[in-house]
Structure formats: structure tokens, C-alpha cells
């Protein structure tokens, strides 16, 4: 793991970086590993080596593929991003954007070996790498011999707990009430629909957990197509996202 990991100790709090939020399929409320305040801090945007990273909330079953590396003796006994003391003999890992205490199955696609880790750090900040496993996790995957390998990540649970698999038995249908948020951020306004459609496609791909829509406004003499990202829980969350992503002149509304 590269040495820049130390630069983000404390989830970038000490760096004075601006925060941003995203829609939360799972909202961390603290765990025996990470406090609620630290969870919130660890989901703020941060910049390392000139590149901005935007932490994102994930759901059980989400996957990612890329290169895994491992880190050990040089960081053993030092602080991780969530405030823990790094223990290279425990199965933990560093991920650039996933929430702290997310439980992840890592599968080495080159030898078929797999293990489960808990995210408690940020990194690795090397192009192409998506996760940095502890020594124990890396050894279970065979990384202690190969150094790096192509892997697949799968989200299994949160707060240090693996979510039980749903039963395959048929269940009686029932209607559940769902709390809907109604805060949105305007990310663009265009006189031509084609321009709005292009921006809608971009934001839908970048932030799939939100609903990006186009609204037509006609005042009789002209038509304007406004692109909105909807689904923020609070006005503060929407403003936080707007400011973090540098969306100039955007409007936040209920």
C-alpha cells in the first residue's frame, strides 16, 4: 500500500476537506468499530495527489472488479482511517469509497481463493487498484506470493456484520410503507432537449442511486429543460452534494 494512506488519517478531517453525501441504501449509525460521527466524516469527499474521491453508499450484493494489493508490516500498529489501530493479522481492508465496516467478500479471480474482510481504511491510491487487503486477508487470497491479483468484490453486510441471505421460500405479498425524500439538485438547464438528455445520461451513470429526471418549463415565449437529481434525504444533504461537486448555480428545493 502506498504511503499516501497516512495523509487521510481521520477520514480527511485533519485535511479540512469539504463534505458530500449520497443517497443511503444503508445509513451507518455507528458500530463497535466506528462511531456515528466517524462514519459521517468518512463519507466526505477528499482529495489525494490531486484527485478527488467521493465515498458512496452501497447495498448488499453490489460488486466491483479490479486489482487487489496488500499491506502489512510498514503500517502495523498505526491508525487506519476510521480511527482503529491497524492489525495486519486481522482480515480488514482499505477501499477508496465504500463505507467503513462494510463486509466484503474478496475473490481472487486468478486462483479461485476467497475471504471476507471488513473495510476500515481508505486506499489504495494506485491507478487500477480497488482494494488493499491486510496481510492476513492477502495471505488467504494468495497475494503474499503474487503481490497483486485481479479480484471481484461483493458487499455482504454492514457495521461489521454479514447480512443473512434471504429465504428462497415464497412469501405472502404485503404492502410496505416507504418514506420518500423530496429534495433535488438542479445539475443543468438547457433550451434544447438533446443537451438535457446528454446530461441526464451522464449523471444517471455516475450516480445510479439517485433518480435523474428532466422537467420541461414553458413560460409561453420560451422553453427550458431542467435536469434534476432527486432522492436526497434532507436539504442539507443535497446542498452538501452540490457544493462538493462544484455544481454552480444549482437549486436545491423540497
Secondary structure, DSSP 4 states (H G I P E B T S, - for coil): --GGGGGGTTTTGGGTPPP-----SS-----SSS-HHHHHHHTS-EEETTEEE------TT-EEEEEEEEE-TTTTTSB-TTSPBP-TTS-EEE-SSSPTT-EEEEEETTT--EEEEEEEE----STTEEEEEEHHHHHHHTHHHHS-EEEEEEEEEETTEEPPPPP-S---------PPP-EEEEEEEESSHHHHHHHHHHHHHH-TTSEEEEEEEE-SS-EEEEEEEEEESSHHHHHHHHHHTT-TT--EE-
